[in-house]
Amino acid sequence: MSPMTPSGGLLALALICSVPLLSASAASQPRPKLRVAVVRNDSDGPKYMAEGGLRPLLEKLGCDVTGPDVVALTREERAEYGAWNQDALESRHIGALVARNGQGEGLVLGLLTNCTDLLGMLAGLQHLGPALDPSDPAAKGERREGLAGLKPLRVGLVYFDAHADFNTPETTLSGMLGGMDVAVAAGMCLTRLRLKAGLDPALPTKYIVFGGLRDVDPLERELLDRSECQYLSVADIRTAAGAVEAQVRRLGSLVDVIYVHVDMDVLDPAEVAGHPLTAPEGPTSVELAKAIRRIFAHPKAASLGLASIPFGDRDKDGRSLQAAYRLIEASVAGIRSR
């Protein structure tokens, strides 16, 4: 929810991978690699996630990693615009990189500075191209324009955050753009900012599922009550209950692709002690990973984004980084289970 200021420090982690064991017959056949396209912001939080051991982890899980493609504003963009417009332009760049991928071609992984980058991830997923058929000699490695290149895909959002980020300029108590990003994505405010980010059309609220909400402003609650947004409670997450699969099935019946967004403050504060906006009684990363694995078992789950990770002095023991990697591993395992 909140911007994370640059610092430094990288940490290599040894993680225990939970890839299901293959049967004897399956083990004799080499498993096809899962394509993972990584997009990251040019700030130290995303850099921490990208360079702390991510590629070795994904390769150990049998993934073919492309990127990370790094998002950065031009000098002119930094000089000409204020903070909100810069956020919109950065999201536009994120969307352009995400849209290079094809629908159903693997996992698109976003390593994000903060939750305003949500707009770029959604915009890019709206414009995924058709999947390439590597057996088709006419393709020659080039993505061909089809209906997906002309008509925006319908994107469903599963938003794991201790906060709803559903305020508008009229209801916000803090004035933070990071507390409005889901409302912007839903077309409730700041239309020009959303369009500049490339997200068009806005998401119908019935396409939005919140997970782990614990800290919601009073006027924000009123907006939520008037919407068609759906919810997964902390208890649903902790038990990886049928509610998770039910919501994903519901989304899958409405949309073309599903994006899972995680603000790291959704977790138990013990795992994100350096985050400035923690809220008590959150799920552990182990519990959330089980829910994420179930979500990515659905064939329309296409992308995972992680935002606002503590880093540097805020994550001296590497616990937040380990939690982030656990969630990434779960998304891979979910896709592998299909």
N, C-alpha and C positions, 0 to 999 in steps of 0.2 A: 504494500500500500504506500509506503513512504520511499522517497528517493534515498539511495545509499551513497554516501560520499566515498571517493576513491581512497584507498589505502594500499596495502601491499601484503605479500606473504603467500606462499604456496605450500601445500602439504601433500605428499604422496601418501595414499591410504591403502592398506591391505583389506579388501572386502571379501566376505564369504559369498560366493555366487550361489543362487538357488535355482539353477537351470534343471528342469526335470530330467531324470535319468531316461536314456533311450532303451528300448527293447533290444534284444540281441540282433534281431533282423534289421531293425532300423539303424543300429550302430554300424552295420556293415556298409551302409550308404552314407557318403559325406552329406552333411546337412547344408542346404543352401544358405548363403550368407544373407542376413537381413540388412537392408540398406538403411543407414541412419544419416540424415542430412542435418548438420549442426549449424545454427545461426546464432550469433551472439552480438550483444552490444559492445561498444568500445569503452568499457568502464571496468573497474577492478573487480566488482562482484562477479559479472559474467566471466572475466578473465580467470578468476580464482577457480570457478567451476570447470572451465575449459582446460586449464593447465595443471590441475591438481591430481591428475591421473585418470581423466575421463577416457581418453582414447585407448589406453591399455585395458581398462575395464570393459569397454564396448567390444574390443577385439577379442577379449577372453570369452565374451558371450556369443562370439560368432557373428559379429556385425561388420559390414563393410562401411566404414565411416568416410563421409565426404564433408569437407569444411574443417574447422568452422569458417563460415563466411562472416566477416566482421562488418558491422554496421557503423558508419561514421558520417557525420554531417560535413558538408564542404565548408571551406572558409567563408564563402559568401553566405551560406545558410546560418552559420554561427554569428556572423556580424549583423545580419539584416533583421533577424527576428527575435522576439522575446521568448521567455521560457516555454509558455504554452504552445506557441507555434513551432518552436524547436522540437518539442515532444511530438507534435503531429508529423513534422517532417521526418523525424527519426523513425516513427512508426511506418511512414510511407516507404522508407528504405527497407525496413524489416519485411514489409509485405512483398516488396519486389523480389527479395531473396527467397522467401518462403514459396512464392508462386512459381519459382523455377522448377519445383518438384511436381510429380504427377500423382494423381489420385490413386491410392492403393499401392504405391511403390515402396512403402516402408514407413519409417518413423521420421517426422520432422521435429527436431528438438530445438527449442528456443531457450537460450541462456540470457535472461533479461535483467535489466537494471532495476526496474520497478513495474508496478502494475499498469501504468499508462501504456506500456508496450503491448498490452493486450490488443489494442486497436490494430497494430500492425500485424500481429499473428492472425487475427480474424480476417483482416483484409487479404492477406496472402492466401489463406485457405479458401477464401471465396473464389480465387482465381487459379487454383491448381489446374494443371493441364491434364489431358488424358494420359493414362499410363502408356509408356513405350512398350512395344512388343519386340524384345531383342531378337526374336526369330524372324522378324519381318525385314528382309533386305532393303525394302523401300524406305524404311525408317532412317537408316544410316546414322543412327545416334541423334537425329534431330527430332525435337518434339513438334508434332504436327498440330495445327490448330483444329479444334473441333468445337462441339457445343460448349464444352467446359471453358473454352477460351473466349466465348461470346456471352454466355449467360452465367452470372455469378452462382456458385454453388451455395446451397443452404447449409450454414454452419451452426452446429449445436455447441453450447458452452457448458462445461462442468467447472465451476469456479470454487476452488478450495482456498478459503481465506477466513481468518477470524473476524474480518470486517466485510460488509456487503459492497462497499465502494459504489453505492447506489444513490448517493447524494447528487443534487443539482446545485447550481449557483444560488438558487433560492432557498435551499434547505441546509446547506453545509454549515457546520459550526466551525470548522478549521480553515476553510478556504482552500484546502489542498486539492489539486487536480487529481492526485492519486486516490482520493476518496470519491471520485465521480466516474471512473473509467467504465464501469459496467453500465451506468446510466447513459453515458455517451454512446456506448456500443448499442444500447437499446433504442437510440433515437430520441431520448427524453430531454436532451439539452446539448448545447455547443455543436450545432449541426455543421457549421463550417469547419470546425476542428476535425470532426469525424470524416467529412468529405476530403479534407486535405490529407488525412491519414490514409485514404483510399478505401474506407469501409462503406460500401454502398451496395445494397440497402442495409439499413440497420437491422439488428436481430429482433424478431418478435420475442416478447418476454417468455412465451411458452417454450422457447428454445434454450432457456437459461436454467441451470440447476446450481444452487449454492450448496457448498459442503463445509460444515464445521463452523458456521457463524456463531459468534458469542458476544460480539460488541457492536451493536447497531444503534445509531442515533434515533431519537424519537420521531422526527419528521421523515427520516429515511425509512423507518418502519412503516409509516403510513404509505409511502410510495410503494414499498414492497407488497403491502396488503392489497393495494389496488391493482397489482400486476398479476400475471399468470406464471410468475417464477415458481420453481419447485425447489425442494430442500432435502438435503441429507444431513441428519443430525450427527453430532459427535458419536452418539451411541451407534448409529447406522455404520459409521466409518469403523469404529472399534471392533464391531462384530463382523464386518464385511457382510452385512445382512442382505437378505433378499431385496431390500429396498434399493441397494446399489444397482443390482442387475435389472430391477424393474424400471428404474429411471433411465438406464442406458437403453433398454429395449424401447421405452417410450420415445426417447430422443431419436433413436435409430429409425423409428417409423416416420419421423417428421423431417429429418435432415439428410444431407448427402455425406457430410463429414462431421466428426466430433473433435473438439479441441478441449484438452484438459489443462487448466491453468492453476498453478500452485503459488500462492504467496507463502513464503516460509514461515510467516507468523501464525499460520494455521496450526502449527505443531505445538506440542507441549513445550512451554518456555525453557525447560531444561535442555532442549536440543537446539534452541535458537536464542540463547541467553544474550547475545549481542544485538539482537533485533530491537529497535527502539519502541515497537508497538506490539509487544507480546500480550497475550490474553490467557488467563489461567484455564486449566481443564481442557486443553487441546489433546488430540490423538498423538500417539508416538509415531515416528516415521515407519516403524514396523507395521503398525496398525493401518496407517494410510497407504502403505505400499500394497497391502493385501487388497484394499479397495481399488487402487489404481490398476493392479493386475487384472481384476475382474472387469474393469471398464475397457481395458485394451484387448481383452479377449473378444470384444465386439468388432466385427470387420469394418465398421465405419469410424472407429477411433483412429485418428491419423496423426495427432500431434500433441506433444507435451511441452509446456512452458514453465520454467522455474524463475521466480522473481524475488528480489529483496533478500538475498542471502547475506548473513553476517560474514565478514571476512577480515583478514589481517588481525589486529589486536582484538577484534570482536569475536574471533573464532580461533583462539590460540591452540585449543586442543583438537581442532579439526572436526568437532562433533557435528556442526551444521553441514559441513561438506560431506561427511559420511552419510548424513540423513538425505541430502540431495541425491547422492549417487544411488542410495537405496531405492528412491522413487524412480529414478531413471531405469535402474535394473528391473524394477517391477513392470514398467511399460514394455520393455523388451520381452520379458517373460510372458506377459499377456498376449502380445502379438504371436509369439512362438506357440502359444497354446491353442491357437485357432484351428 
